[in-house]
Amino acid sequence: MGRRNKILVPEAREGLDQLKENLLNERYGTNDKYEIAQEQNVPISEGYNGEIKAKDAGRMGGAIGGSMVRELVKMAEQQLGQSKEQHK
């Protein structure tokens, strides 16, 4: 199955990658997917990992994806709060 979470603004890719890296470092102390997989008990190796279960892949990707969404919402709320303060 193809990825459904396409970036609507392709120019945002670099910023999203940086956010992901920062959150991985904050949460796991590393941004190395192999270390994270080991901590999550997900059996991956270098190269092709198409044989891993969707549940295992979700354990790795789901947690960081959720963290990214929470952080983006938090950033948007802060930005909205700042713009409201400026318009007073």
Protein Blocks (a to p, Z undefined) as FASTA:
>chain_A
ZZfbbcfblmlmmmmmmmmmmmmmmmnopabfklmmmmnopacdehjfklpcfklmmmmm
mmmmmmmmmmmmmmmmmmmmmmmmmmZZ
